[in-house]
């Protein structure tokens, strides 16, 4: 079966060869040569150029065929050169420039590298419609690219086309947050929203556009009624009733009308009307016919309030207040706290009413002066910048417009000052001094400030603003008040005070948050961080207790009389004269001179430290130092008398005088040489405390008092022993009484009572102050009683003098008292010596 098939195949090949042999051009050639070949002879064939067989170029096998040779495949690839590629064809090949490149001659193909002139083809120049629309053709080596214009981007799907980019919704809004982004074909615009306008110097459209709110209220673009107030808001505005007014006709959006550039509301529907004077009504708990008449008149005024008659209403209100202040009537009989409560209510009510009515006035200043010289000054205008000054003849106020408007923001702003005479209504008002001011006064006066007696110099000036929150302002307000010319005297001062509400007292004057800048020629300038009703007061400060001051003067006057009697007694009564009497005499002389100078010239009435005041301070310094030196000599004499009774009789007179008058003279001389300017004070003629100068007096006094205190304790102890030795059978009561009298005598004579003055560190301790004044202002009285009245010899001399005066004989009673006198002299001898 296989052989049969083989024979059939060979036969077919022969037939095919024979059929093809008819096409050969040369006779005698083989008829079986295949296609793309030529006959060589009857038994061999040759492939055409560009073709080959498996047996080579010449073949004899009738089964061979001529196949195309791929000249472009290695290793036969012809060198076409750069930017070109070989292209095989049937039986041949050619070279062609790469896509995007072409021959400079314009031909399409070439055969070898020497013919290679391939160069880049500029597709963008050849076809200008490439990348259209909204694109730009960009040539590249061997090709081109399309780039979209700004504001366009290539489509994500579909053909290569540039589509518009919406910058406003792409998540990268290029516009400022005050503008609105509007997309356009291939771009965008930044436009101001309705109610906004480009800021000065800013264009309208580019991404650099910055917008600001249009203030329709200030520019006059609003449609608010005259009875309302325009309140600007972001991009719009609203109309609101003025303070003290109520809505008469409701608008579509409930008392508020808003407008913008695209939509408007009928503003005529927002109309307000004035309310009655709700703040000026009857105050419960006050029974007064004059007040009843006043409030009835006020309610009648409130029923006639209209925007076009606001000025007349304010004038009528002020005249009514003047009538009330001039004729208080039965209000004068009311207790002070009730009158002050009424004053507080009236002042606050007037501020509210005037603030409400002033809002209906046209812009500009307004001033009214009543026949009773009550003045009202107003400034009404749209909210401004910087400072504003409002005032009249009684008061002027300067403040910032931002303070006047407050947080309300926009609309017309009111600044007003009402000056009225309320002296009768505010009579006997109390005064609370703030701690800082009191501390400064106590440092100046070097003494506690216990209170102040007030006198009203200026009218009461009520300052009110559109801003009701004025308890604590962001910036200080400056006032200039006119008042009667009054030069403050000693312990007097002009103060800036304000009227403060007080639930217990009805109201009182206070200075907290205010300070005085200066005063000159009947005008005082003040600064405060709050607003209220202000006035200029004259305050007379009680820097000392009036009762204590009176007692001091009376006590010193009485001591002067007693000291004079002591001096005469020590000079004229011969039986008692001794070294101790000499010390008593000079002590009394120093205390007498010092007390007399103190009473006559201690207060510096003029307020200036002149020669007289310095001399008084120097004399007081010397006299009181000398008195303490003689007190120390009293202690020394007492020590010799009681402790060292058998060891001498003390110092001689010349040594006593040298110590008693020389030591203080030396101290005063050194003090004058070192700091003479520290003698005298603006308030009193005494030593100043500057640089510790007062210790030129306190130092020696402290040493003397401490030494005498030691002597006092020692002598009391010795006397206790001596009383027991002299009469052991003496009853305890008599012994205690005798010892007490002796101890008190020593205490006074030695000046130990001045210890209370040395420990009086707290000037507010009134107990120690009274004890010190009682013990030392009456020192002359104590010396007279102890040295004269309790001394038997002195009493006998007094009786003798009395008898000589009345004409009786001294012998009638002298004999009856002689016997017992000698016995008691030995027992109570210490008391006879003034102890």
FENLINVEN-V553192 format. One record per residue. N is the residue number from 1. RES is the residue in one letter. PHI is phi as a letter, one per 40 degrees, with the letter a starting at -180 (none if undefined). D_FIRST is the distance of its C-alpha to the first C-alpha in Angstrom with 2 decimals. Layout:
n = <N	N>
res = <RES	RES>
phi = <PHI	PHI>
d_first = <D_FIRST	D_FIRST>
This chain:
n = <1	2	3	4	5	6	7	8	9	10	11	12	13	14	15	16	17	18	19	20	21	22	23	24	25	26	27	28	29	30	31	32	33	34	35	36	37	38	39	40	41	42	43	44	45	46	47	48	49	50	51	52	53	54	55	56	57	58	59	60	61	62	63	64	65	66	67	68	69	70	71	72	73	74	75	76	77	78	79	80	81	82	83	84	85	86	87	88	89	90	91	92	93	94	95	96	97	98	99	100	101	102	103	104	105	106	107	108	109	110	111	112	113	114	115	116	117	118	119	120	121	122	123	124	125	126	127	128	129	130	131	132	133	134	135	136	137	138	139	140	141	142	143	144	145	146	147	148	149	150	151	152	153	154	155	156	157	158	159	160	161	162	163	164	165	166	167	168	169	170	171	172	173	174	175	176	177	178	179	180	181	182	183	184	185	186	187	188	189	190	191	192	193	194	195	196	197	198	199	200	201	202	203	204	205	206	207	208	209	210	211	212	213	214	215	216	217	218	219	220	221	222	223	224	225	226	227	228	229	230	231	232	233	234	235	236	237	238	239	240	241	242	243	244	245	246	247	248	249	250	251	252	253	254	255	256	257	258	259	260	261	262	263	264	265	266	267	268	269	270	271	272	273	274	275	276	277	278	279	280	281	282	283	284	285	286	287	288	289	290	291	292	293	294	295	296	297	298	299	300	301	302	303	304	305	306	307	308	309	310	311	312	313	314	315	316	317	318	319	320	321	322	323	324	325	326	327	328	329	330	331	332	333	334	335	336	337	338	339	340	341	342	343	344	345	346	347	348	349	350	351	352	353	354	355	356	357	358	359	360	361	362	363	364	365	366	367	368	369	370	371	372	373	374	375	376	377	378	379	380	381	382	383	384	385	386	387	388	389	390	391	392	393	394	395	396	397	398	399	400	401	402	403	404	405	406	407	408	409	410	411	412	413	414	415	416	417	418	419	420	421	422	423	424	425	426	427	428	429	430	431	432	433	434	435	436	437	438	439	440	441	442	443	444	445	446	447	448	449	450	451	452	453	454	455	456	457	458	459	460	461	462	463	464	465	466	467	468	469	470	471	472	473	474	475	476	477	478	479	480	481	482	483	484	485	486	487	488	489	490	491	492	493	494	495	496	497	498	499	500	501	502	503	504	505	506	507	508	509	510	511	512	513	514	515	516	517	518	519	520	521	522	523	524	525	526	527	528	529	530	531	532	533	534	535	536	537	538	539	540	541	542	543	544	545	546	547	548	549	550	551	552	553	554	555	556	557	558	559	560	561	562	563	564	565	566	567	568	569	570	571	572	573	574	575	576	577	578	579	580	581	582	583	584	585	586	587	588	589	590	591	592	593	594	595	596	597	598	599	600	601	602	603	604	605	606	607	608	609	610	611	612	613	614	615	616	617	618	619	620	621	622	623	624	625	626	627	628	629	630	631	632	633	634	635	636	637	638	639	640	641	642	643	644	645	646	647	648	649	650	651	652	653	654	655	656	657	658	659	660	661	662	663	664	665	666	667	668	669	670	671	672	673	674	675	676	677	678	679	680	681	682	683	684	685	686	687	688	689	690	691	692	693	694	695	696	697	698	699	700	701	702	703	704	705	706	707	708	709	710	711	712	713	714	715	716	717	718	719	720	721	722	723	724	725	726	727	728	729	730	731	732	733	734	735	736	737	738	739	740	741	742	743	744	745	746	747	748	749	750	751	752	753	754	755	756	757	758	759	760	761	762	763	764	765	766	767	768	769	770	771	772	773	774	775	776	777	778	779	780	781	782	783	784	785	786	787	788	789	790	791	792	793	794	795	796	797	798	799	800	801	802	803	804	805	806	807	808	809	810	811	812	813	814	815	816	817	818	819	820	821	822	823	824	825	826	827	828	829	830	831	832	833	834	835>
res = <X	X	X	X	X	X	X	X	X	X	X	X	X	X	X	X	X	X	X	X	X	X	X	X	X	X	X	X	X	X	X	X	X	X	X	X	X	X	X	X	X	X	X	X	X	X	X	X	X	X	X	X	X	X	X	X	X	X	X	X	X	X	X	X	X	X	X	X	X	X	X	X	X	X	X	X	X	X	X	X	X	X	X	X	X	X	X	X	X	X	X	X	X	X	X	X	X	X	X	X	X	X	X	X	X	X	X	X	X	X	X	X	X	X	X	X	X	X	X	X	X	X	X	X	X	X	X	X	X	X	X	X	X	X	X	X	X	X	X	X	X	X	X	X	X	X	X	X	X	X	X	X	X	X	X	X	X	X	X	X	X	X	X	X	X	X	X	X	X	X	X	X	X	X	X	X	X	X	X	X	X	X	X	X	X	X	X	X	X	X	X	X	X	X	X	X	X	X	X	X	X	X	X	X	X	X	X	X	X	X	X	X	X	X	X	X	X	X	X	X	X	X	X	X	X	X	X	X	X	X	X	X	X	X	X	X	X	X	X	X	X	X	X	X	X	X	X	X	X	X	X	X	X	X	X	X	X	X	X	X	X	X	X	X	X	X	X	X	X	X	X	X	X	X	X	X	X	X	X	X	X	X	X	X	X	X	X	X	X	X	X	X	X	X	X	X	X	X	X	X	X	X	X	X	X	X	X	X	X	X	X	X	X	X	X	X	X	X	X	X	X	X	X	X	X	X	X	X	X	X	X	X	X	X	X	X	X	X	X	X	X	X	X	X	X	X	X	X	X	X	X	X	X	X	X	X	X	X	X	X	X	X	X	X	X	X	X	X	X	X	X	X	X	X	X	X	X	X	X	X	X	X	X	X	X	X	X	X	X	X	X	X	X	X	X	X	X	X	X	X	X	X	X	X	X	X	X	X	X	X	X	X	X	X	X	X	X	X	X	X	X	X	X	X	X	X	X	X	X	X	X	X	X	X	X	X	X	X	X	X	X	X	X	X	X	X	X	X	X	X	X	X	X	X	X	X	X	X	X	X	X	X	X	X	X	X	X	X	X	X	X	X	X	X	X	X	X	X	X	X	X	X	X	X	X	X	X	X	X	X	X	X	X	X	X	X	X	X	X	X	X	X	X	X	X	X	X	X	X	X	X	X	X	X	X	X	X	X	X	X	X	X	X	X	X	X	X	X	X	X	X	X	X	X	X	X	X	X	X	X	X	X	X	X	X	X	X	X	X	X	X	X	X	X	X	X	X	X	X	X	X	X	X	X	X	X	X	X	X	X	X	X	X	X	X	X	X	X	X	X	X	X	X	X	X	X	X	X	X	X	X	X	X	X	X	X	X	X	X	X	X	X	X	X	X	X	X	X	X	X	X	X	X	X	X	X	X	X	X	X	X	X	X	X	X	X	X	X	X	X	X	X	X	X	X	X	X	X	X	X	X	X	X	X	X	X	X	X	X	X	X	X	X	X	X	X	X	X	X	X	X	X	X	X	X	X	X	X	X	X	X	X	X	X	X	X	X	X	X	X	X	X	X	X	X	X	X	X	X	X	X	X	X	X	X	X	X	X	X	X	X	X	X	X	X	X	X	X	X	X	X	X	X	X	X	X	X	X	X	X	X	X	X	X	X	X	X	X	X	X	X	X	X	X	X	X	X	X	X	X	X	X	X	X	X	X	X	X	X	X	X	X	X	X	X	X	X	X	X	X	X	X	X	X	X	X	X	X	X	X	X	X	X	X	X	X	X	X	X	X	X	X	X	X	X	X	X	X	X	X	X	X	X	X	X	X	X	X	X	X	X	X	X	X	X	X	X	X	X	X	X	X	X	X	X	X	X	X	X	X	X	X	X	X	X	X	X	X	X	X	X	X	X	X	X>
phi = <none	c	c	c	c	c	c	c	c	c	c	c	c	c	c	c	c	c	c	c	c	c	c	c	c	c	c	g	c	c	c	c	d	c	c	g	b	b	c	c	a	c	b	b	b	b	c	c	d	g	b	a	b	c	c	h	c	b	a	b	c	c	c	c	a	c	b	c	c	c	c	c	c	c	c	c	d	c	c	c	g	c	f	b	a	c	b	c	b	c	g	a	a	a	b	b	c	c	d	g	b	a	c	c	c	g	c	c	b	a	b	a	c	c	c	c	b	c	a	c	c	c	c	c	c	c	b	c	c	d	g	c	c	g	b	b	c	b	c	b	d	g	a	a	b	b	b	c	c	d	g	b	a	c	c	c	b	g	c	c	b	c	b	c	b	c	c	c	b	c	g	b	c	c	c	c	c	c	b	b	c	b	c	b	c	g	a	a	b	b	b	c	c	d	g	b	a	d	c	d	g	b	c	b	i	c	c	c	c	b	b	b	c	c	c	c	c	c	c	g	c	c	b	c	c	c	c	b	b	c	b	c	b	c	g	a	a	a	b	b	c	c	c	g	b	b	c	c	b	c	c	c	b	g	g	b	b	b	a	a	c	b	a	b	b	c	c	c	c	b	b	b	b	c	c	c	c	c	c	b	b	c	c	c	g	b	b	a	c	c	c	c	c	c	c	c	c	c	c	c	c	c	c	b	c	b	d	c	b	c	c	c	c	c	c	c	c	c	c	c	c	c	c	c	c	c	b	c	g	c	c	c	c	c	c	d	c	c	c	c	c	c	c	c	c	c	c	c	c	c	c	c	c	c	c	c	c	c	c	c	c	c	c	h	c	a	b	b	b	c	d	c	g	c	b	b	b	b	b	b	a	c	d	b	b	g	b	b	b	b	i	a	c	c	a	b	b	b	a	c	c	c	c	c	c	g	c	c	g	b	g	c	b	b	b	b	b	b	b	b	c	b	c	c	c	b	c	g	c	c	b	b	c	c	d	c	c	c	c	c	c	c	c	c	c	f	a	c	b	c	i	a	c	b	a	c	c	b	c	c	b	c	b	b	b	c	c	c	c	b	c	a	c	c	b	c	b	b	b	b	b	c	a	c	c	a	c	c	c	c	f	b	a	c	b	c	b	b	c	b	c	a	c	c	c	g	i	a	c	a	b	c	g	b	a	c	c	i	a	a	f	g	b	b	b	b	b	b	b	a	b	a	b	b	a	b	b	b	b	b	c	c	c	a	c	d	c	c	c	c	c	c	c	c	c	c	c	c	c	c	c	c	c	c	c	c	c	c	c	c	c	b	c	c	c	b	c	a	c	c	c	c	c	d	c	c	c	c	c	c	c	c	c	c	c	c	c	c	c	c	a	c	c	c	c	c	g	b	c	b	c	c	c	c	c	c	c	c	c	c	d	c	c	c	c	c	c	c	c	c	c	c	c	c	c	c	c	c	c	c	c	c	c	b	c	b	b	h	b	g	c	c	c	c	c	c	c	c	c	c	b	c	c	c	c	c	c	c	c	c	c	c	c	c	a	c	c	c	c	h	b	c	b	a	c	a	c	c	c	c	g	g	c	c	c	c	b	c	c	c	c	c	c	c	c	c	c	c	c	c	c	c	c	c	c	c	c	c	c	c	c	c	c	c	c	c	a	c	c	c	c	c	c	c	c	c	c	c	c	c	c	c	c	c	c	c	d	c	c	c	g	c	c	c	d	c	c	c	c	c	c	c	c	c	c	c	c	c	c	c	c	c	c	c	c	b	c	c	c	c	c	c	c	c	c	c	c	b	c	c	c	c	c	c	c	c	c	c	c	c	c	c	c	c	c	c	g	c	c	c	c	c	b	c	c	c	b	c	c	c	c	c	c	c	c	c	c	b	d	d	c	c	c	g	c>
d_first = <0.00	3.79	5.45	5.30	6.61	8.90	10.24	11.04	12.87	14.78	15.81	17.15	19.08	20.59	21.66	23.20	24.96	26.27	27.53	29.31	30.73	32.99	34.90	35.90	39.52	39.63	38.43	36.18	34.43	30.83	29.43	26.81	29.48	28.96	31.73	34.89	34.50	36.07	35.06	36.67	35.33	32.37	30.34	31.86	32.68	35.31	35.45	38.53	41.38	40.74	36.97	34.89	31.41	30.00	30.48	34.02	35.98	34.36	30.65	28.40	24.99	23.73	22.17	25.68	27.85	31.61	32.82	36.48	38.66	40.88	44.17	45.93	43.95	45.31	45.88	46.01	48.22	50.97	54.53	55.61	58.80	60.62	60.21	57.05	53.28	50.37	48.09	44.71	43.57	40.53	41.06	44.54	46.99	50.61	53.33	55.01	58.06	57.62	58.48	62.25	62.63	62.65	63.34	66.95	66.09	64.45	61.02	57.98	55.86	56.43	54.41	56.22	58.90	61.68	61.23	61.40	64.54	63.31	66.22	66.89	66.97	70.00	68.41	71.79	73.38	70.55	70.46	73.81	72.62	70.40	71.50	73.87	75.79	77.86	75.73	76.14	73.35	73.38	71.33	69.39	67.43	64.25	65.00	67.88	69.18	71.22	74.40	76.31	79.98	82.53	82.55	78.80	75.60	71.86	70.36	68.39	65.81	64.68	65.04	67.01	70.46	73.92	75.66	79.37	80.35	83.08	85.26	87.61	84.99	82.80	84.81	86.50	89.48	91.07	94.38	97.53	98.18	101.19	99.06	96.40	92.96	91.86	88.28	87.74	84.65	83.74	87.02	89.69	93.49	95.95	98.64	101.72	101.70	104.31	107.68	106.76	107.44	106.27	108.37	110.73	108.77	105.38	103.18	101.66	97.87	96.38	95.29	98.63	100.50	102.85	104.76	107.96	109.50	111.75	115.15	116.04	119.30	120.64	119.27	120.85	117.57	118.13	119.51	121.58	124.90	128.12	128.64	125.36	124.00	120.80	118.50	115.68	112.27	108.95	107.78	110.42	113.95	115.88	119.37	121.50	125.03	127.66	129.18	131.71	130.24	128.03	125.45	127.05	124.00	120.62	117.73	114.20	113.08	116.09	118.75	116.34	115.22	112.34	111.18	108.59	107.38	105.06	107.02	110.75	112.97	116.32	118.66	121.75	120.82	121.68	125.48	127.63	131.23	133.70	134.37	137.87	139.16	137.52	138.36	142.05	143.01	145.69	145.44	146.01	148.84	151.21	154.34	155.68	157.01	156.43	152.77	152.45	153.87	151.52	148.31	149.35	149.77	146.38	144.68	146.43	145.01	141.47	141.53	142.14	139.42	137.46	135.39	137.80	140.88	139.60	142.24	145.09	143.74	143.62	147.14	148.48	146.79	148.37	151.79	151.52	150.72	153.72	156.01	154.79	155.33	158.81	160.03	158.38	160.99	160.41	157.40	159.84	160.93	157.42	156.47	154.84	151.43	151.40	152.35	149.72	147.12	148.11	147.88	144.33	143.32	145.01	143.48	139.91	140.39	141.75	138.77	136.29	138.15	138.68	135.05	133.89	136.27	135.70	132.02	133.02	135.09	133.84	132.67	135.32	138.38	141.01	144.41	147.20	150.58	152.72	156.54	156.54	154.50	151.29	148.44	144.82	142.34	138.76	135.78	132.97	129.87	126.12	124.80	125.53	124.99	127.45	130.93	133.31	137.10	139.08	142.77	146.34	149.79	149.42	145.92	142.91	139.39	136.46	132.92	129.26	127.78	124.84	127.33	129.03	125.83	124.30	120.83	121.31	119.87	120.65	123.16	126.78	128.54	132.18	134.54	138.09	141.35	144.20	147.54	150.15	153.37	152.92	155.61	157.39	154.27	152.98	156.32	156.40	152.64	151.40	149.43	146.50	145.93	142.44	142.23	141.36	144.39	146.64	145.46	146.22	149.68	150.50	149.49	151.71	154.70	154.16	155.00	153.40	153.07	154.09	153.84	154.80	157.26	155.67	157.04	154.91	155.28	152.70	151.41	148.42	145.35	142.30	139.07	136.14	132.68	129.73	128.20	129.66	128.15	130.86	131.61	129.58	128.78	126.20	128.81	132.57	134.92	138.07	141.36	144.70	147.56	151.04	153.98	157.69	158.70	159.52	159.71	158.61	161.27	161.03	158.32	157.26	154.03	152.32	149.02	146.08	145.60	143.50	144.11	141.84	141.32	142.69	142.45	145.56	147.86	146.45	145.75	146.94	146.81	144.21	143.02	139.57	137.03	139.73	141.55	144.39	143.68	147.24	150.42	152.84	155.50	154.78	150.97	148.60	144.89	142.51	138.79	137.02	133.47	134.11	136.07	138.93	142.59	144.31	147.90	150.00	152.30	155.11	154.65	157.56	156.07	157.97	157.17	159.70	160.91	163.81	165.61	165.18	166.40	169.48	170.22	169.88	172.43	174.86	174.49	175.05	178.05	179.57	178.78	180.57	183.74	183.51	182.80	185.82	187.95	186.56	187.42	190.97	191.34	190.23	192.57	195.64	195.60	197.12	196.91	193.11	192.67	190.78	187.73	185.55	187.37	186.69	182.96	183.24	185.09	182.59	179.65	181.21	181.97	178.33	177.01	179.58	178.71	174.97	175.12	177.34	175.00	171.99	173.53	174.76	171.83	168.62	166.84	165.75	166.41	165.40	161.99	162.58	163.42	166.70	169.56	171.27	168.16	167.63	171.29	171.04	167.89	169.61	172.76	170.77	168.80	171.98	174.05	171.47	170.64	174.38	174.69	171.98	173.64	176.89	174.92	173.71	177.33	178.19	175.71	177.16	180.73	179.57	177.97	181.22	183.23	181.23	179.20	181.40	184.71	186.71	185.01	186.27	186.90	183.97	183.76	186.60	186.77	185.82	182.67	181.84	182.18	180.23	177.30	177.59	177.76	176.43	173.03	171.97	173.40	171.24	168.09	168.72	169.50	166.25	164.31	165.91	165.17	161.51	160.55	163.41	160.96	160.06	163.51	163.31	160.59	159.87	160.89	163.53	165.63	164.28	161.92	158.36	155.42	153.63	152.50	154.24	157.69	158.97	158.90	161.96	163.75	161.51	161.32	165.05	165.48	162.74	164.33	167.80	166.65	164.72	167.67	170.10	167.77	167.99	171.79	171.85	170.04	172.24	175.52	174.64	173.87	177.17	179.14	177.74	179.08	182.46	182.98	182.51	184.90	187.69	187.85	185.65	187.15	186.06	184.07	180.35	180.53	183.18	181.36	178.10	179.91	181.69	178.48	176.56	179.21	179.21	175.40	175.20	177.92	176.06	172.79	174.36	176.43	173.62	171.23	168.66	167.94	166.09	163.32	162.13	161.68	159.74	157.28	156.93	153.48	152.17	154.26	153.05	154.82	157.82	159.34	159.77	160.92	163.71	164.75	164.91	166.95	169.38	170.09	170.45	171.91	174.71	175.22	178.59	179.66	178.64	180.55	183.66	183.52	182.86	185.17	187.95	188.10	187.24	189.62	193.04	194.96	193.36	194.15	197.78	197.90	196.41	199.07	201.76	200.52	200.28	203.85	205.09	203.42	204.83	208.22	207.97	208.96	206.35	208.71	208.45	204.94	204.54	206.58	204.63	201.36	202.36	202.29	198.91	197.48	197.96	196.25	193.24	193.02	192.04	189.62	187.87	188.40	184.82	184.98	188.10	186.23	183.76	180.94>
